[in-house]
Amino acid sequence: SSLYVSCTMPSIEVGTVGGGTSLPAQAACLGLMGVKGAGETPGANSQQLSKLVCASVMAGELSLLAALSVNHLVSAHMALGRRDRK
């Protein structure tokens, strides 16, 4: 009576220190998610960021499956003119 959904991303590379993370927009986004900087233990914030990315991917996939299951994806494409124009 329950549903289990998982998302495996074995090669995801994320960072919360160094590189572009000090730029204003990137720093603000990391701050909003609570993963700016190294974290209490080394790599803790990067690990949390990778979980957030994976959760976002899973949410998108579930949304796509829901749209496909009720034919919304096809009807939206037809309504927006994304059909074969022969």
C-alpha positions in Angstrom: 0.0 0.0 0.0 3.0 2.3 -0.2 5.1 3.7 -3.1 8.9 3.8 -3.1 10.6 6.1 -5.5 14.4 6.7 -5.7 16.8 8.7 -7.8 20.3 7.5 -8.4 22.9 10.0 -9.6 26.3 8.2 -9.1 28.5 10.9 -10.7 27.0 14.2 -9.5 29.6 16.8 -8.7 28.5 19.7 -6.6 30.4 22.3 -4.5 29.7 24.7 -1.7 33.1 26.3 -1.3 35.6 27.7 -3.8 35.1 28.4 -7.5 32.0 30.4 -8.3 30.4 29.9 -4.9 31.6 33.3 -3.8 29.8 35.2 -6.6 26.7 37.1 -5.3 24.0 35.1 -7.0 25.5 31.7 -6.3 26.3 32.6 -2.7 22.7 33.8 -2.2 21.2 30.6 -3.7 23.4 28.4 -1.5 22.5 30.5 1.5 18.8 30.1 0.8 19.2 26.3 0.7 21.3 26.4 3.9 24.4 24.8 2.3 26.7 27.8 1.9 30.3 27.0 3.1 31.9 23.8 4.2 29.5 22.8 7.0 30.1 21.4 10.4 32.0 18.4 9.0 33.9 18.6 5.7 31.7 17.8 2.8 28.4 17.9 4.8 27.0 20.9 2.9 28.0 19.4 -0.5 26.3 16.1 0.4 23.2 18.0 1.4 23.3 20.0 -1.9 23.5 16.8 -3.9 20.5 15.5 -2.0 18.6 18.7 -2.9 19.5 18.4 -6.6 18.5 14.7 -6.6 15.1 15.5 -4.9 14.5 18.3 -7.5 15.2 15.8 -10.4 12.8 13.3 -8.8 10.1 15.9 -8.4 10.4 16.8 -12.1 10.2 13.2 -13.1 7.1 12.6 -10.9 5.5 15.7 -12.4 6.2 14.4 -15.9 4.7 11.0 -15.1 1.6 12.6 -13.7 1.2 14.8 -16.8 1.6 11.8 -19.0 -0.8 9.6 -17.0 -3.7 12.1 -17.6 -2.7 13.1 -21.1 -1.9 16.7 -20.0 1.5 16.7 -21.7 0.0 15.9 -25.1 -2.9 18.3 -24.8 -0.6 21.1 -23.7 1.7 20.5 -26.7 -1.3 20.5 -29.0 -2.8 23.7 -27.4 0.6 25.5 -27.6 1.1 24.6 -31.2 3.8 22.1 -30.7 2.4 19.6 -33.2 3.6 18.4 -36.6 3.0 21.2 -39.2 2.9 19.4 -42.5 
